[in-house]
């Protein structure tokens, strides 16, 4: 806010600086100036505009079936613009918020939201005015009006208490293909508030719940999806297509991950031939990851390790252990060249068939 009129800002180049600040804030913000000369009346008018834009609560009606309650939402929900649309238009929240269902907190988890808002009930008298309106000059009448409002039944208070006790959230319809959730949030051990979070507009704002329009009551299901003893949950829904990040891939972001995979191969190598199947499984997993990353030096290094393990075998070791270690080391050395057919990604190293393979070793 600027304690000056528009002409003064333009003449001093201050307006350009303020507009650049708004641009740096991704266009969020507004410049308020005084209309006319600097005086108390014009300053009050400027602050009145600010209050109307930024601090006026959003009044709505919260409904669930035949129950309803007048509420105010603070801060005021901002219009949402969907970038994917060809001609994006701002979507505004409805003044009638309808509860369409309830769901366990554990099922909805911690979803991504656009904004969070405090929901407060508005107590109305028989004439439809707010309790306390016109009574600010009389403290006793104001206190009595507040006491009457506190004793009057209110659906918003009932909903808040129910959600808090049952550990659930209420799904609320904000507009066409736009939903949010109402839930109880505790500020301290004794105080809690009814909050509303807005989801992204769309038919499937939370992928693990599926399409919101397809959610329904438990009574519509053939059998209870939560089990007879309430010990399971139908969520999260499994996606129809398997995600790439859901594959069992090898990750070597940290050195400890690579070290663990190499140590796993060496541990199985020392337990040959009993661990033949596991040894080759881990060896092929490391081999494919190294080829995918172009880490050919790793294959050469592991090959040298296996050759060293072969020389350190005790006299009591099974004869097949030396054959398998030498075979695996030779195969890795061929793959480390990157030019032979043994360096193909889909090629797997298989156990060497020896006269001892049928005795005491696991076959692939």
C-alpha positions as CSV (number, residue, x, y, z in Angstrom):
1,X,0.0,0.0,0.0
2,X,1.2,3.5,-0.8
3,X,0.2,6.7,1.0
4,X,0.2,8.5,-2.3
5,X,-2.1,8.9,-5.3
6,X,-1.4,7.4,-8.7
7,X,-0.1,10.6,-10.3
8,X,2.6,11.0,-7.6
9,X,3.8,7.4,-8.1
10,X,4.0,7.8,-11.9
11,X,5.9,11.0,-11.6
12,X,8.6,9.5,-9.3
13,X,9.0,6.2,-11.1
14,X,7.9,4.4,-7.9
15,X,5.0,2.7,-9.7
16,X,7.4,0.9,-12.1
17,X,9.4,-0.5,-9.1
18,X,6.2,-1.7,-7.4
19,X,5.0,-3.4,-10.6
20,X,8.4,-5.2,-10.9
21,X,8.0,-6.5,-7.4
22,X,4.6,-7.9,-8.3
23,X,6.1,-9.5,-11.4
24,X,8.8,-11.1,-9.2
25,X,6.1,-12.6,-7.1
26,X,4.6,-14.4,-10.1
27,X,1.9,-11.7,-10.5
28,X,0.6,-12.2,-7.0
29,X,-0.3,-8.9,-5.4
30,X,-2.0,-5.6,-6.0
31,X,-1.1,-1.9,-5.6
32,X,-3.5,0.2,-3.6
33,X,-3.3,4.0,-3.9
34,X,-5.2,7.0,-2.6
35,X,-7.9,8.4,-4.8
36,X,-7.5,12.1,-4.7
37,X,-5.5,14.3,-2.3
38,X,-4.0,12.9,0.9
39,X,-6.6,13.2,3.6
40,X,-8.1,11.0,6.3
41,X,-11.2,10.2,4.3
42,X,-9.3,9.0,1.3
43,X,-6.9,7.0,3.4
44,X,-9.8,5.2,5.1
45,X,-11.3,4.5,1.7
46,X,-8.1,2.9,0.5
47,X,-7.9,0.7,3.6
48,X,-11.5,-0.2,3.1
49,X,-10.7,-1.5,-0.4
50,X,-7.8,-3.6,1.0
51,X,-10.2,-5.1,3.6
52,X,-12.8,-6.0,1.0
53,X,-10.2,-7.7,-1.2
54,X,-8.0,-9.5,1.3
55,X,-9.8,-9.7,4.7
56,X,-13.5,-10.2,3.9
57,X,-14.5,-13.8,5.0
58,X,-16.1,-16.1,2.5
59,X,-19.7,-16.9,3.6
60,X,-21.2,-20.2,2.5
61,X,-23.7,-22.8,3.5
62,X,-22.4,-26.2,4.6
63,X,-24.9,-29.0,3.8
64,X,-25.1,-32.7,4.4
65,X,-28.4,-34.3,3.5
66,X,-31.1,-32.4,5.4
67,X,-28.6,-30.7,7.8
68,X,-27.1,-27.4,7.0
69,X,-25.2,-24.6,8.7
70,X,-24.1,-21.1,7.7
71,X,-20.3,-20.9,7.9
72,X,-17.5,-18.5,7.0
73,X,-14.3,-19.6,5.5
74,X,-11.0,-17.8,6.2
75,X,-8.9,-16.9,4.4
76,X,-11.1,-16.4,1.4
77,X,-10.5,-19.1,-1.3
78,X,-8.8,-17.7,-4.4
79,X,-10.0,-18.6,-7.9
80,X,-8.1,-21.4,-9.5
81,X,-7.0,-21.4,-13.2
82,X,-6.3,-24.7,-14.9
83,X,-3.3,-24.4,-17.2
84,X,-4.2,-27.5,-19.3
85,X,-7.3,-25.8,-20.7
86,X,-7.1,-24.1,-24.1
87,X,-9.0,-21.0,-22.8
88,X,-8.5,-21.2,-19.1
89,X,-11.1,-19.6,-17.0
90,X,-10.9,-19.1,-13.2
91,X,-12.9,-21.6,-11.2
92,X,-14.6,-20.2,-8.2
93,X,-15.7,-22.2,-5.1
94,X,-19.5,-22.6,-4.7
95,X,-21.3,-20.8,-1.9
96,X,-23.0,-24.1,-1.1
97,X,-20.6,-26.7,0.2
98,X,-22.2,-30.1,0.1
99,X,-20.7,-33.0,2.1
100,X,-20.8,-36.0,-0.3
101,X,-19.1,-38.7,1.9
102,X,-16.8,-39.7,4.7
103,X,-13.5,-41.6,4.6
104,X,-10.9,-42.7,7.2
105,X,-7.9,-40.4,7.7
106,X,-5.6,-43.3,7.1
107,X,-7.1,-43.9,3.6
108,X,-6.8,-40.3,2.5
109,X,-3.3,-40.1,4.1
110,X,-1.7,-36.7,3.5
111,X,-2.9,-35.5,0.1
112,X,-1.5,-32.6,-1.9
113,X,-3.8,-29.5,-1.6
114,X,-4.0,-26.1,-3.1
115,X,-4.8,-24.2,0.1
116,X,-6.1,-24.7,3.7
117,X,-8.9,-22.7,5.3
118,X,-10.5,-22.3,8.7
119,X,-14.2,-23.0,8.8
120,X,-16.2,-21.2,11.5
121,X,-20.0,-21.4,12.2
122,X,-22.2,-18.4,11.9
123,X,-25.0,-18.3,14.5
124,X,-28.2,-16.6,13.2
125,X,-31.1,-15.2,15.1
126,X,-34.8,-15.7,14.1
127,X,-34.6,-12.6,11.9
128,X,-31.7,-14.0,10.0
129,X,-29.1,-11.5,11.3
130,X,-25.8,-12.4,12.9
131,X,-26.0,-12.7,16.7
132,X,-24.5,-9.6,18.2
133,X,-25.2,-7.3,15.3
134,X,-26.1,-3.9,16.5
135,X,-25.2,-4.8,20.1
136,X,-21.6,-3.8,20.2
137,X,-22.4,-0.8,22.4
138,X,-24.1,-2.9,25.0
139,X,-21.7,-5.4,26.5
140,X,-24.3,-7.3,28.6
141,X,-26.6,-7.8,25.6
142,X,-23.6,-9.0,23.5
143,X,-22.6,-11.5,26.2
144,X,-26.2,-12.9,26.4
145,X,-26.4,-13.2,22.6
146,X,-23.1,-15.1,22.6
147,X,-24.4,-17.5,25.3
148,X,-27.6,-18.1,23.3
149,X,-25.5,-18.8,20.2
150,X,-23.4,-21.3,22.1
151,X,-26.4,-23.2,23.3
152,X,-28.1,-23.3,19.9
153,X,-27.7,-26.6,17.9
154,X,-25.3,-26.1,14.9
155,X,-24.5,-28.7,12.2
156,X,-20.9,-27.3,11.8
157,X,-20.2,-27.9,15.5
158,X,-21.7,-31.4,15.2
159,X,-19.6,-32.3,12.2
160,X,-16.4,-31.0,13.8
161,X,-17.0,-33.1,16.9
162,X,-17.9,-36.2,14.9
163,X,-14.8,-36.0,12.6
164,X,-12.6,-35.5,15.6
165,X,-14.0,-38.5,17.6
166,X,-14.3,-40.9,14.6
167,X,-10.9,-40.1,13.1
168,X,-12.4,-39.4,9.7
169,X,-12.6,-36.6,7.0
170,X,-15.5,-35.4,5.1
171,X,-15.3,-35.1,1.3
172,X,-17.0,-31.9,0.2
173,X,-18.2,-30.7,-3.2
174,X,-16.7,-27.3,-4.1
175,X,-17.9,-27.1,-7.7
176,X,-18.2,-29.2,-10.9
177,X,-15.4,-31.9,-10.8
178,X,-13.9,-30.1,-7.8
179,X,-13.6,-31.5,-4.3
180,X,-12.0,-30.8,-1.0
181,X,-12.0,-32.3,2.5
182,X,-13.1,-31.2,6.0
183,X,-11.2,-32.4,9.0
184,X,-10.4,-31.6,12.6
185,X,-6.9,-30.1,13.3
186,X,-5.7,-29.7,16.8
187,X,-3.8,-26.6,17.8
188,X,-3.2,-28.0,21.3
189,X,-4.4,-30.8,23.5
190,X,-7.6,-28.9,24.4
191,X,-8.3,-26.8,21.3
192,X,-9.1,-27.9,17.7
193,X,-10.5,-26.3,14.6
194,X,-12.6,-27.4,11.7
195,X,-10.4,-27.0,8.6
196,X,-11.0,-27.3,4.9
197,X,-8.4,-28.2,2.3
198,X,-9.0,-27.7,-1.5
199,X,-7.8,-30.4,-3.9
200,X,-6.8,-29.8,-7.5
201,X,-9.8,-29.5,-9.8
202,X,-10.5,-32.7,-11.7
203,X,-12.2,-36.1,-11.7
204,X,-9.3,-37.9,-10.0
205,X,-7.5,-35.5,-7.6
206,X,-6.1,-38.3,-5.5
207,X,-4.9,-41.2,-7.7
208,X,-4.9,-43.8,-4.8
209,X,-8.7,-43.2,-4.3
210,X,-9.6,-43.4,-8.0
211,X,-12.3,-41.3,-9.5
212,X,-14.2,-39.3,-6.9
213,X,-17.6,-39.9,-8.7
214,X,-17.1,-43.7,-8.3
215,X,-16.7,-43.7,-4.6
216,X,-19.7,-45.0,-2.7
217,X,-21.0,-46.2,0.7
218,X,-19.9,-49.5,2.1
219,X,-23.5,-50.8,1.9
220,X,-23.3,-50.8,-1.9
221,X,-20.4,-53.3,-1.9
222,X,-21.1,-57.0,-2.0
223,X,-18.8,-57.5,1.0
224,X,-17.3,-55.1,3.5
225,X,-14.1,-53.8,1.8
226,X,-12.7,-53.1,5.3
227,X,-13.2,-56.7,6.5
228,X,-15.5,-58.0,9.2
229,X,-13.0,-57.0,11.9
230,X,-12.1,-53.7,10.2
231,X,-8.5,-54.9,9.7
232,X,-8.0,-54.0,6.0
233,X,-8.6,-51.2,3.5
234,X,-9.5,-51.1,-0.2
235,X,-7.1,-48.2,-0.6
236,X,-4.7,-47.4,-2.2
237,X,-6.1,-48.6,-5.6
238,X,-3.6,-50.4,-7.7
239,X,-3.0,-48.6,-11.1
240,X,-3.9,-50.4,-14.3
241,X,-0.5,-49.8,-15.8
242,X,2.6,-50.6,-13.8
243,X,4.6,-47.5,-13.1
244,X,8.3,-47.4,-14.1
245,X,9.3,-46.4,-10.5
246,X,7.5,-49.5,-9.2
247,X,10.0,-51.8,-10.9
248,X,12.6,-53.6,-8.8
249,X,15.5,-51.6,-10.2
250,X,19.0,-51.3,-8.8
251,X,19.9,-47.9,-7.4
252,X,23.4,-46.7,-6.7
253,X,22.8,-43.1,-5.6
254,X,25.1,-43.6,-2.6
255,X,28.3,-45.6,-2.4
256,X,26.8,-47.7,0.3
257,X,24.3,-49.1,-2.1
258,X,26.9,-50.4,-4.5
259,X,29.0,-51.7,-1.6
260,X,26.1,-53.7,-0.3
261,X,25.4,-55.3,-3.7
262,X,29.0,-56.4,-4.1
263,X,29.2,-57.7,-0.5
264,X,26.0,-59.7,-1.1
265,X,27.7,-61.5,-4.1
266,X,30.8,-62.2,-2.1
267,X,28.8,-63.6,0.8
268,X,27.0,-66.0,-1.5
269,X,30.3,-66.9,-3.2
270,X,31.7,-68.1,0.1
271,X,28.7,-70.4,0.6
272,X,28.9,-72.2,-2.8
273,X,27.6,-74.6,-4.0
274,X,24.6,-74.3,-1.5
275,X,23.9,-70.7,-2.6
276,X,24.5,-71.3,-6.3
277,X,21.1,-70.0,-7.4
278,X,21.2,-66.9,-5.2
279,X,24.8,-66.2,-6.2
280,X,24.0,-66.1,-10.0
281,X,20.8,-64.2,-9.4
282,X,22.7,-61.4,-7.6
283,X,25.5,-61.5,-10.1
284,X,23.2,-61.1,-13.0
285,X,21.4,-58.2,-11.3
286,X,24.7,-56.3,-10.7
287,X,25.9,-57.2,-14.3
288,X,22.8,-55.7,-15.9
289,X,22.9,-52.5,-13.8
290,X,26.6,-52.0,-14.6
291,X,25.9,-52.4,-18.3
292,X,23.0,-50.0,-18.1
293,X,25.1,-47.4,-16.4
294,X,28.1,-48.0,-18.6
295,X,30.1,-49.0,-15.5
296,X,32.3,-51.6,-17.2
297,X,35.1,-51.1,-14.7
298,X,32.9,-52.5,-12.0
299,X,32.5,-55.8,-13.9
300,X,36.3,-56.0,-14.2
301,X,36.7,-55.3,-10.5
302,X,34.1,-57.9,-9.4
303,X,35.8,-60.4,-11.7
304,X,39.1,-59.8,-10.0
305,X,37.4,-60.2,-6.6
306,X,35.9,-63.6,-7.6
307,X,39.3,-64.8,-8.8
308,X,40.8,-63.8,-5.5
309,X,38.0,-65.6,-3.6
310,X,38.8,-68.7,-5.7
311,X,42.4,-68.7,-4.5
312,X,41.4,-68.2,-0.9
313,X,39.1,-71.3,-0.8
314,X,40.0,-73.6,2.1
315,X,41.0,-77.2,1.4
316,X,37.7,-78.4,2.8
317,X,35.7,-76.4,0.2
318,X,33.5,-78.2,-2.2
319,X,35.2,-78.7,-5.6
320,X,32.3,-77.2,-7.5
321,X,32.9,-73.8,-5.7
322,X,36.2,-73.2,-7.5
323,X,34.6,-74.1,-10.9
324,X,31.7,-71.8,-10.4
325,X,33.9,-68.9,-9.2
326,X,36.3,-69.2,-12.1
327,X,33.4,-69.5,-14.6
328,X,31.6,-66.4,-13.2
329,X,34.9,-64.4,-13.1
330,X,35.6,-65.3,-16.8
331,X,32.1,-64.3,-17.9
332,X,32.3,-60.9,-16.1
333,X,35.7,-60.3,-17.7
334,X,34.2,-60.9,-21.1
335,X,31.3,-58.6,-20.4
336,X,33.6,-55.8,-19.2
337,X,35.1,-55.5,-22.7
338,X,31.7,-54.3,-24.0
339,X,32.3,-55.8,-27.4
340,X,31.6,-59.5,-27.2
341,X,28.2,-61.2,-27.2
342,X,28.6,-61.7,-23.5
343,X,28.2,-57.9,-23.0
344,X,24.6,-58.0,-24.3
345,X,22.2,-56.7,-21.7
346,X,19.7,-59.6,-22.1
347,X,22.4,-62.2,-21.7
348,X,22.4,-64.0,-18.4
349,X,25.3,-65.9,-16.8
350,X,24.2,-69.4,-16.0
351,X,25.9,-71.9,-13.7
352,X,28.6,-74.1,-15.1
353,X,27.5,-77.7,-15.4
354,X,30.1,-79.9,-13.8
355,X,30.2,-83.4,-12.5
356,X,29.5,-82.0,-9.1
357,X,26.5,-79.8,-10.1
358,X,23.9,-82.5,-9.3
359,X,25.2,-82.9,-5.8
360,X,24.6,-80.3,-3.1
361,X,24.1,-77.3,-5.4
362,X,20.9,-75.5,-6.4
363,X,20.2,-75.4,-10.1
364,X,18.8,-72.4,-11.9
